[in-house]
Amino acid sequence: MKRNENLVPLSRDHHFGLLCSWKIREGVRKNITYDRIKKYINYFWQESLSKHFEIEDTVLPEPENESLQFQMQKEHSEIRKLINTVNQSQNPRLLEDFADALSGHIRFEERMYFPHLENHLSDDEMTEIGNKLSLIHQKEQDNYPDQFWK
């Protein structure tokens, strides 16, 4: 399904989020040290994910379907908590938990939340989202120097 052009910047962010999850899984698979992967998670949170969550929380209107809004907010909160837990632990399972939570959240938004918005918001409402995003959204970049996943 083609994404509404006004949501494309957020979908592009999602691509980078899925890539982040893949990199973490590759690092775990290759037995990269916990601290190296943790540093990447913190980099991705600070440079991308925290800003993406803030944009979604402020720009996207609350859908009439409260369960979708609740799930999005719940998953944002769970991912924030996972980052804190990753930073206070050395348990490699948490790295995979984070990667799973992030990719699952992205798939929820792409498969359920965004299609709901596209089907229930007017063209004017979608354009308003696009206009707001054009003012505050920055193009995603991942310039992390330690390519531990390779």
VMD Tcl script that draws the C-alpha trace (Angstrom):
set ca {
  {0.00 0.00 0.00}
  {1.31 3.41 -0.91}
  {1.83 5.72 2.06}
  {0.16 9.15 2.07}
  {2.84 11.67 1.10}
  {2.25 13.62 4.30}
  {3.35 10.65 6.41}
  {6.33 9.67 4.26}
  {8.92 11.48 6.45}
  {7.83 9.38 9.42}
  {7.88 6.20 7.32}
  {11.43 7.03 6.25}
  {12.35 7.33 9.93}
  {10.82 3.89 10.38}
  {13.16 2.49 7.76}
  {16.11 3.68 9.84}
  {14.51 2.22 12.97}
  {14.21 -1.18 11.31}
  {17.82 -0.87 10.22}
  {18.79 -0.05 13.82}
  {17.04 -3.23 15.01}
  {18.84 -5.26 12.35}
  {22.23 -3.79 13.34}
  {21.64 -4.66 16.98}
  {20.65 -8.23 16.11}
  {23.73 -8.58 13.91}
  {25.92 -7.28 16.71}
  {24.44 -9.77 19.15}
  {24.82 -12.58 16.62}
  {28.49 -11.68 16.14}
  {29.09 -11.53 19.92}
  {29.94 -7.83 19.89}
  {30.40 -6.48 23.42}
  {27.33 -5.25 25.25}
  {28.83 -1.79 25.75}
  {29.51 -1.26 22.03}
  {25.92 -2.07 21.13}
  {24.59 -0.07 24.09}
  {26.50 2.98 22.85}
  {24.83 2.62 19.46}
  {21.38 2.35 21.06}
  {22.04 5.55 23.00}
  {23.31 7.28 19.86}
  {20.20 6.23 17.93}
  {17.93 7.35 20.78}
  {19.56 10.76 21.09}
  {19.98 11.48 17.39}
  {16.78 10.00 16.03}
  {14.28 8.00 18.01}
  {13.56 10.48 20.83}
  {12.89 13.21 18.26}
  {10.72 10.87 16.21}
  {8.60 9.96 19.25}
  {8.23 13.63 20.19}
  {7.08 14.49 16.67}
  {4.55 11.65 16.63}
  {3.26 12.61 20.06}
  {2.78 16.27 19.10}
  {1.99 16.31 15.36}
  {-0.24 13.29 14.84}
  {-3.82 13.81 15.94}
  {-5.39 11.39 18.35}
  {-7.40 8.93 16.30}
  {-11.00 8.18 17.09}
  {-9.85 4.64 17.81}
  {-8.54 5.09 21.34}
  {-6.98 1.63 21.42}
  {-4.58 2.58 18.61}
  {-3.55 5.77 20.41}
  {-3.16 3.87 23.67}
  {-1.00 1.21 22.02}
  {1.25 3.80 20.37}
  {1.78 5.65 23.64}
  {2.26 2.40 25.58}
  {4.91 1.21 23.12}
  {6.72 4.56 23.21}
  {6.82 4.28 26.99}
  {8.02 0.66 26.91}
  {10.85 1.52 24.52}
  {11.93 4.44 26.74}
  {11.97 2.10 29.75}
  {13.95 -0.52 27.81}
  {16.61 2.05 26.96}
  {16.95 2.91 30.65}
  {17.13 -0.77 31.55}
  {19.76 -1.42 28.86}
  {21.83 1.38 30.38}
  {21.63 -0.11 33.87}
  {22.41 -3.71 32.94}
  {24.78 -5.99 31.11}
  {22.17 -8.56 30.08}
  {22.54 -9.25 26.33}
  {18.90 -10.39 26.17}
  {17.90 -6.74 26.74}
  {19.60 -5.75 23.48}
  {17.43 -8.22 21.58}
  {14.37 -7.13 23.58}
  {15.01 -3.55 22.50}
  {15.46 -4.54 18.85}
  {12.25 -6.60 18.98}
  {10.27 -3.84 20.69}
  {11.44 -1.21 18.19}
  {10.74 -3.30 15.10}
  {7.38 -4.45 16.48}
  {6.39 -0.87 17.22}
  {7.35 0.28 13.73}
  {5.36 -2.53 12.15}
  {2.34 -1.60 14.30}
  {2.50 2.01 13.15}
  {3.03 1.14 9.49}
  {0.41 -1.61 9.34}
  {-2.27 -0.28 11.68}
  {-1.81 3.25 12.98}
  {-0.84 5.07 9.78}
  {-3.45 3.28 7.63}
  {-6.07 4.22 10.22}
  {-5.05 7.88 9.98}
  {-5.05 7.72 6.18}
  {-8.53 6.20 6.13}
  {-10.12 8.46 8.73}
  {-8.54 11.90 8.28}
  {-9.58 14.34 5.61}
  {-7.19 15.54 2.91}
  {-6.96 18.87 4.74}
  {-6.05 17.14 8.01}
  {-3.40 15.06 6.27}
  {-2.00 18.18 4.59}
  {-1.84 19.88 7.98}
  {0.25 16.97 9.29}
  {2.55 17.30 6.27}
  {2.90 21.05 6.79}
  {3.80 20.60 10.45}
  {6.32 17.90 9.61}
  {7.95 20.11 6.98}
  {8.66 22.69 9.69}
  {10.11 20.40 12.36}
  {11.18 17.10 10.83}
  {14.83 16.62 9.96}
  {16.02 14.14 7.40}
  {17.24 10.95 9.02}
  {20.95 10.22 9.00}
  {22.94 7.47 10.64}
  {26.56 8.50 10.80}
  {27.55 6.22 13.65}
  {31.30 5.59 13.27}
  {31.54 2.13 14.91}
  {30.06 -0.25 12.37}
  {30.02 -3.22 14.74}
  {27.36 -5.03 12.70}
  {29.69 -5.64 9.73}
}
mol new
graphics top color blue
foreach p $ca { graphics top sphere $p radius 0.5 }
foreach p [lrange $ca 0 end-1] q [lrange $ca 1 end] { graphics top cylinder $p $q radius 0.2 }
display resetview
